[in-house]
Each structure stands twice: as C-alpha cells, then as structure tokens.
Amino acid sequence: MLEIKLLPARQGDAIWIRWGDTGFVHQMIIDMGTEEIGKNIRDTILALPESERIFDLLVVSHVDRDHIGGLLTCLAEADPIPGFRVNDIWFNGFQHLSGGSVKTGLEPMGPAQGERLSTWLRQQVWNKEFRGGPVQRVPDEQPPTVTLHDGLKLTILGPTPERLSGFIDTWKDEVELALQKGTLTDVSPGLESMGPKVPPILEEPLDLEFLAETSNSKDGSKANGSSIAMLLEYNDRRVILSGDAFSSDLVDAIGSLGLDQPLHVDAFKLPHHGSKKNVFRDLVESVVCDNWVFSTDGTQFRHPDPVALARVIRYSQVRPTKVSFNVPSKFNGWWDNDDWRGMYDYVTEYGVDGEGLMLSFD
C-alpha cells in the first residue's frame, strides 16, 4: 500500500506519505506548510500512539516559509513529542550551498527560518544518507537514489550545485537584514506577483490553447531553485514531488534518469503550487501523467495560475486529463465547470477542507 496525503497547508506544501504492508506501515513527511499548519500536524502526531510516532524521513524542500515554517512550530521550536523519532532529515542549510557538510564548522548564516531550523537540526540526524553533505543532483551524473524500508526508492531530481551556490549571496543578505531588524521571523525570499482575481474567459475550443501559449517569464527565485525535488517509486508506482523547483531543471532531471521517455508517472505534484513561472509546455510533455496535483488554497499568490492549468490540460498526453487539488478554493474552483470539462476533456478532483487530498495506490 502507498498513500500520499496532501494536507491543507495554506499556500504551501505538507505531504504525509505512508507505505508498506498492512501489518507494519512506514511513513515520511515532506514540508509542513506555514507556522499555523505545523501546529495542526503536531496535534495529528500527538493523536497517534507513541509506537506510531516513528518516521523514516523528514524532507524540508527549501526555506520559503510556506514549506519550512511548520517544522519550527511542530518540532524545532516546540517541546519534544513523546516517542517521536525520525531516522533522517533532509535539508540544505547554508553550509550545503557551497557543497560543504554539516560538520564543516562554517559560521551559520542564512534566511531567518532556515537558520532557526538549522540550529535544531545540528542536534538531529541531518542529511545522513548524503554523509552530511548537500542533497543534490549533479548534471551529467546518474541522479542519486536512496532506498528506504520495504523498497521505497527516492531519486533526487534537484537541486543542482549551481542552484545551491547561486543562493549563497541571497541567503547572506536575508540574514543580515533580519539581524538589523532584530528579528529572524519575518524574512523570506522569493516573493512574486499575484495571479488574476477573475477566471479566464474560455468559450471556444481554441481559447484554452491561446491561454496555454501565453508568454511569461520563468521563475527567478533562488530559494525556489534550491528546492529538493524527488521521484518516488514503490511497487511499480511513480510519483514526482517537485517542491518549488524550476521547470527547466525538472525537465533536465527527468531526461537524465535513463528511463523510457516520456516518463510515465502515476501522479505529479506540480512545482510552486501551479505558478505559470514554473509550469511550461516542455515540463508537461516530459511525462505521461495520470494525475496532475496542485497544493495550495490560493492564499497570497492566487495559485494555481490559469495559464499553468491551461498548459497542463492542453499538453497532457493522457485523456481525459485529471487535475487534482488538495483543498477547494476560489481559484481552483473556477475549473469545476462542466462546460469546460466537456470542451477541453479533463476531470477534476478536490480534497476536503480541513483534511486535504488522499492519493491511494494499491
């Protein structure tokens, strides 16, 4: 059994994965959304019997607060949870941006929440599978793979060393600003312009294609470029979990896997919550995907962007195209439209407010 639950995480990600035989289940978490979401996840963990508070892995994809904030309120800056244990935590801190390991002794500098998390991580098992070094994919080399219990395999699709090193100056600048302000709580890189307030006008078959072909710039956030992105494989199932990675980086990584192209995946958690700056035609066409998944409630940036959704629906190689949302929102609700579904040959699935979306694979 494989279950991937995309929890309600406001504008961010919080993904709880469980797998294994019914008699013994393993589990991991990727990101914990914002600070308020971390408190909810903490309550969920506390509701488990102590014997079930064991995790194979925690992954913090990158330092933006809608991915890292919940780790602080759930674990790093909260009282210890009785019985809680994690075998490894993956996170690229400042020392990893230049290829160093946890034990390099470099002076800690970094964006506010990244540094707060790093302080806690130095007392934990940190990037053990990478000998304390960075979690990364080196171009022109076989992507690294890690096999967890019961054969669940994770292949690292990103970031690359270039993306990590390119984040160094921004990381230093952000912490310097936070120190000048006397706080390390309100500094976060990677802001972008907000999406539209009104739904697109789609009245004719060609309207979707026109929307999909809209020209726009690519994501330039150094924090997003540093995202840990992975291909999860278990019992012939494949799921891409992409954080906020750049579209071009993901296309390169998928092409480097040495597998049949385009790659077949059972689900693809799209990068940056469906920003048009991270979802382009070549990314959609790089896989044959059974379920395109968006994680956001539209808070702050009004994601998913209609242009990104148009690209997924127009260029997907599976018909009808399935698009899924972890929770209902104003902005993804625009696509709950029978006329559009019939005209553009797609289906929708919505998670439940307060619970999220469960993806289950036998």
C-alpha positions as CSV (number, residue, x, y, z in Angstrom):
1,M,0.0,0.0,0.0
2,L,1.1,3.5,-0.8
3,E,-0.8,6.6,0.5
4,I,0.2,10.2,-0.2
5,K,-1.8,12.8,1.6
6,L,-1.5,16.4,0.6
7,L,-2.6,18.1,3.8
8,P,-4.2,21.6,3.9
9,A,-1.1,23.8,4.0
10,R,-2.4,27.2,3.1
11,Q,-0.3,28.4,0.1
12,G,2.3,25.8,0.8
13,D,3.1,22.1,0.9
14,A,2.7,19.5,3.6
15,I,2.8,15.9,2.3
16,W,2.4,12.9,4.6
17,I,3.4,9.6,2.9
18,R,2.7,6.1,4.3
19,W,3.7,2.8,2.7
20,G,4.2,-0.9,3.5
21,D,2.2,-4.0,4.4
22,T,-1.0,-3.6,6.5
23,G,0.8,-5.1,9.4
24,F,3.6,-2.6,9.5
25,V,3.4,0.9,7.9
26,H,6.4,3.2,7.3
27,Q,5.9,7.0,7.0
28,M,7.7,10.2,5.9
29,I,6.7,13.9,5.7
30,I,7.8,16.4,3.0
31,D,7.4,20.0,4.3
32,M,4.9,21.2,6.9
33,G,3.4,24.4,5.4
34,T,3.3,27.6,7.4
35,E,3.7,28.0,11.2
36,E,0.0,27.5,11.8
37,I,-0.1,24.3,9.8
38,G,2.8,22.9,11.8
39,K,0.7,23.2,14.9
40,N,-2.0,21.2,13.2
41,I,0.4,18.5,12.2
42,R,1.8,18.4,15.7
43,D,-1.7,17.7,17.0
44,T,-2.0,14.9,14.5
45,I,1.2,13.3,15.6
46,L,0.3,13.6,19.2
47,A,-3.0,11.8,18.4
48,L,-1.0,8.8,17.3
49,P,0.0,6.0,19.7
50,E,3.6,6.6,20.8
51,S,4.6,3.5,18.9
52,E,3.4,5.1,15.7
53,R,5.4,8.3,16.0
54,I,8.4,6.9,14.1
55,F,9.3,8.4,10.7
56,D,11.7,7.1,8.2
57,L,12.4,10.6,6.8
58,L,11.5,14.3,7.0
59,V,12.3,16.4,4.0
60,V,12.4,20.2,4.1
61,S,12.4,21.1,0.4
62,H,13.6,24.7,0.8
63,V,13.5,27.8,3.1
64,D,10.3,29.6,2.0
65,R,8.0,29.9,5.0
66,D,5.1,28.0,3.3
67,H,7.4,25.0,3.3
68,I,9.6,25.4,6.3
69,G,7.5,27.3,8.8
70,G,5.6,24.4,10.1
71,L,8.7,22.5,11.0
72,L,9.5,25.2,13.5
73,T,6.1,25.1,15.3
74,C,5.7,21.4,15.1
75,L,9.2,20.3,16.2
76,A,12.2,22.6,16.1
77,E,10.8,25.3,18.5
78,A,8.3,23.2,20.4
79,D,8.5,20.8,23.3
80,P,9.7,17.3,22.4
81,I,6.9,14.9,21.3
82,P,7.0,11.8,23.5
83,G,8.1,8.8,21.4
84,F,8.8,10.8,18.3
85,R,11.8,9.6,16.3
86,V,13.0,10.3,12.8
87,N,15.7,8.3,11.0
88,D,17.0,11.1,8.8
89,I,16.1,14.7,8.0
90,W,17.0,16.2,4.5
91,F,17.5,19.9,4.3
92,N,20.1,22.0,2.6
93,G,21.4,24.6,5.0
94,F,23.9,27.4,4.4
95,Q,26.9,25.1,4.6
96,H,25.4,22.9,1.9
97,L,25.1,25.8,-0.6
98,S,28.9,25.6,-1.3
99,G,29.0,21.8,-1.2
100,G,30.0,21.5,2.5
101,S,28.8,19.1,5.1
102,V,27.1,19.6,8.4
103,K,30.5,19.2,10.2
104,T,32.4,21.9,8.3
105,G,32.3,24.4,11.1
106,L,31.2,27.2,8.9
107,E,29.6,30.1,10.7
108,P,25.8,29.8,10.3
109,M,24.3,32.4,8.1
110,G,21.0,32.1,6.3
111,P,17.5,33.3,5.8
112,A,15.6,33.6,9.0
113,Q,13.7,30.4,9.3
114,G,16.4,28.4,7.6
115,E,18.8,29.4,10.4
116,R,16.3,28.7,13.1
117,L,15.7,25.2,11.7
118,S,19.5,24.6,11.3
119,T,20.1,25.3,15.0
120,W,17.7,22.5,15.8
121,L,19.0,20.2,13.1
122,R,22.5,20.2,14.5
123,Q,21.2,18.1,17.3
124,Q,19.4,15.7,15.0
125,V,20.3,13.2,12.2
126,W,20.8,15.6,9.3
127,N,21.4,14.5,5.7
128,K,22.7,11.2,6.9
129,E,22.1,9.5,3.6
130,F,24.4,12.1,2.0
131,R,27.1,11.8,4.7
132,G,26.1,15.2,5.9
133,G,26.6,16.8,2.5
134,P,24.1,18.5,0.3
135,V,21.0,16.8,-1.2
136,Q,21.6,17.5,-4.8
137,R,21.7,16.2,-8.4
138,V,24.9,16.8,-10.3
139,P,24.3,17.3,-14.1
140,D,25.9,14.7,-16.4
141,E,26.0,12.2,-13.5
142,Q,23.4,9.5,-12.6
143,P,21.0,11.1,-10.2
144,P,21.5,9.7,-6.6
145,T,18.9,7.3,-5.3
146,V,18.1,6.3,-1.7
147,T,16.1,3.2,-0.8
148,L,14.1,3.3,2.4
149,H,12.3,0.4,4.1
150,D,10.3,-2.1,2.1
151,G,11.9,-0.9,-1.2
152,L,10.5,2.6,-1.4
153,K,13.0,4.4,-3.7
154,L,13.7,8.2,-3.9
155,T,15.6,9.6,-6.8
156,I,16.9,13.2,-6.4
157,L,15.8,15.4,-9.3
158,G,17.1,18.6,-7.8
159,P,18.6,21.0,-6.8
160,T,21.9,21.1,-8.8
161,P,25.1,22.5,-7.3
162,E,24.6,25.6,-9.5
163,R,21.2,26.4,-7.9
164,L,22.6,25.9,-4.4
165,S,25.7,28.1,-4.9
166,G,23.6,30.7,-6.6
167,F,21.6,31.1,-3.4
168,I,24.6,32.0,-1.2
169,D,24.5,35.8,-1.6
170,T,20.7,35.9,-1.2
171,W,21.0,33.8,2.0
172,K,23.6,36.1,3.5
173,D,21.7,39.3,2.5
174,E,18.5,38.0,4.1
175,V,20.0,37.1,7.4
176,E,21.9,40.4,7.6
177,L,18.6,42.2,7.1
178,A,16.9,40.1,9.7
179,L,19.7,40.8,12.2
180,Q,19.5,44.5,11.5
181,K,15.8,44.4,12.3
182,G,16.4,42.5,15.5
183,T,14.3,39.6,14.4
184,L,14.7,36.3,12.5
185,T,11.0,35.6,11.9
186,D,9.8,37.9,9.1
187,V,12.4,37.5,6.4
188,S,11.6,35.3,3.4
189,P,12.9,35.5,-0.1
190,G,11.2,34.6,-3.3
191,L,8.1,36.8,-3.4
192,E,6.3,37.0,-6.8
193,S,3.4,38.9,-8.4
194,M,-0.1,37.7,-7.6
195,G,-2.3,35.9,-10.1
196,P,-5.6,37.1,-11.5
197,K,-8.7,37.8,-9.4
198,V,-11.2,36.7,-12.0
199,P,-11.4,33.4,-14.0
200,P,-10.2,33.3,-17.6
201,I,-12.8,33.6,-20.4
202,L,-13.0,30.2,-22.1
203,E,-15.8,30.0,-24.6
204,E,-14.3,28.2,-27.6
205,P,-12.0,25.2,-28.1
206,L,-9.1,27.4,-29.2
207,D,-9.4,29.7,-26.1
208,L,-7.6,27.1,-23.9
209,E,-4.7,26.9,-26.5
210,F,-4.4,30.7,-26.6
211,L,-4.2,30.8,-22.8
212,A,-1.7,27.9,-22.7
213,E,0.5,29.8,-25.2
214,T,0.6,33.0,-23.1
215,S,4.2,34.2,-22.9
216,N,5.6,34.9,-19.4
217,S,9.0,35.0,-17.6
218,K,10.4,32.0,-15.8
219,D,10.8,31.7,-12.0
220,G,14.0,33.5,-10.9
221,S,13.7,32.9,-7.1
222,K,17.0,31.5,-5.8
223,A,15.1,29.9,-2.9
224,N,12.8,28.0,-5.3
225,G,15.7,27.0,-7.4
226,S,17.3,25.3,-4.3
227,S,14.2,23.0,-3.8
228,I,14.8,19.4,-3.1
229,A,12.7,17.6,-5.8
230,M,12.3,13.8,-6.0
231,L,10.9,10.9,-7.9
232,L,9.3,8.4,-5.6
233,E,9.0,4.8,-6.7
234,Y,7.2,2.0,-4.9
235,N,5.8,-1.3,-6.2
236,D,5.8,-0.1,-9.9
237,R,4.2,3.3,-8.9
238,R,5.9,6.6,-9.7
239,V,5.2,10.0,-8.2
240,I,7.1,13.2,-8.7
241,L,7.3,15.5,-5.7
242,S,8.8,18.7,-7.1
243,G,8.8,21.3,-4.3
244,D,9.0,24.7,-5.9
245,A,11.7,23.7,-8.5
246,F,12.3,25.4,-11.8
247,S,10.5,23.8,-14.8
248,S,13.7,23.6,-16.9
249,D,15.6,21.8,-14.0
250,L,12.9,19.2,-13.7
251,V,12.9,18.6,-17.5
252,D,16.7,18.1,-17.4
253,A,16.5,15.8,-14.4
254,I,13.7,13.6,-15.9
255,G,15.7,13.3,-19.1
256,S,18.8,12.2,-17.0
257,L,17.0,9.2,-15.4
258,G,17.8,6.8,-18.2
259,L,14.2,5.6,-18.3
260,D,11.8,5.4,-21.2
261,Q,10.8,8.9,-22.4
262,P,8.4,10.4,-21.9
263,L,8.4,9.0,-18.4
264,H,5.2,7.5,-17.1
265,V,4.2,8.7,-13.7
266,D,1.1,8.0,-11.6
267,A,1.0,11.5,-10.1
268,F,3.0,14.7,-10.4
269,K,2.8,17.3,-7.6
270,L,3.4,20.4,-9.7
271,P,6.1,22.9,-8.7
272,H,5.4,26.1,-6.9
273,H,1.7,25.4,-6.4
274,G,0.8,25.9,-10.1
275,S,2.7,29.1,-10.8
276,K,2.8,29.9,-14.5
277,K,6.5,30.7,-14.0
278,N,7.2,27.0,-13.1
279,V,4.9,25.1,-15.3
280,F,5.7,25.2,-19.0
281,R,4.8,23.1,-22.0
282,D,8.1,21.1,-22.1
283,L,7.6,20.0,-18.5
284,V,4.1,18.8,-19.2
285,E,5.2,16.9,-22.3
286,S,8.2,15.3,-20.4
287,V,5.9,12.8,-18.7
288,V,2.8,10.7,-19.3
289,C,0.9,11.6,-16.2
290,D,-2.2,10.0,-14.8
291,N,-2.9,12.7,-12.2
292,W,-1.6,16.3,-12.1
293,V,-1.7,17.6,-8.5
294,F,-1.8,21.1,-7.1
295,S,-1.1,22.0,-3.5
296,T,-2.4,25.5,-2.5
297,D,-5.6,27.2,-1.3
298,G,-4.7,30.3,-3.3
299,T,-3.7,32.4,-0.2
300,Q,-1.3,35.3,-1.0
301,F,-0.5,34.4,-4.7
302,R,-3.8,33.2,-6.1
303,H,-2.4,30.0,-7.3
304,P,-2.9,27.8,-9.3
305,D,-2.5,30.2,-12.2
306,P,-4.9,29.7,-15.1
307,V,-2.1,29.7,-17.6
308,A,-0.4,26.8,-15.8
309,L,-3.6,24.8,-15.7
310,A,-4.2,25.6,-19.4
311,R,-0.8,24.2,-20.2
312,V,-1.4,21.0,-18.2
313,I,-4.8,20.4,-19.8
314,R,-3.7,21.3,-23.3
315,Y,-0.4,19.4,-23.5
316,S,-1.1,16.4,-21.2
317,Q,-0.7,13.1,-23.0
318,V,-3.5,11.3,-21.1
319,R,-7.1,11.8,-21.9
320,P,-9.2,12.8,-20.1
321,T,-6.6,14.8,-18.2
322,K,-7.0,14.5,-14.5
323,V,-6.2,17.6,-12.3
324,S,-6.5,17.3,-8.5
325,F,-6.4,20.0,-5.8
326,N,-5.5,19.3,-2.2
327,V,-8.3,21.6,-0.9
328,P,-11.2,23.6,-2.6
329,S,-10.5,27.3,-3.2
330,K,-11.9,30.2,-5.1
331,F,-9.1,30.0,-7.7
332,N,-9.2,26.2,-8.4
333,G,-13.0,26.3,-8.2
334,W,-13.1,28.1,-11.5
335,W,-12.2,24.8,-13.1
336,D,-15.2,23.0,-11.5
337,N,-17.1,23.8,-14.7
338,D,-19.0,21.2,-16.7
339,D,-18.8,23.2,-19.9
340,W,-15.1,23.5,-19.7
341,R,-14.6,19.8,-18.7
342,G,-16.6,18.7,-21.8
343,M,-14.9,21.2,-24.1
344,Y,-11.3,20.5,-23.0
345,D,-11.6,16.8,-22.0
346,Y,-10.4,17.0,-18.4
347,V,-11.7,15.8,-15.0
348,T,-11.2,17.4,-11.6
349,E,-10.8,16.0,-8.0
350,Y,-10.9,18.1,-4.9
351,G,-9.7,17.3,-1.4
352,V,-11.7,18.2,1.7
353,D,-11.3,21.4,3.7
354,G,-9.5,20.6,7.0
355,E,-8.4,17.2,5.7
356,G,-6.7,17.5,2.3
357,L,-6.4,15.1,-0.6
358,M,-5.5,11.4,-0.3
359,L,-3.8,9.6,-3.2
360,S,-4.0,5.9,-2.7
361,F,-2.2,3.2,-4.7
362,D,-2.6,-0.5,-4.3
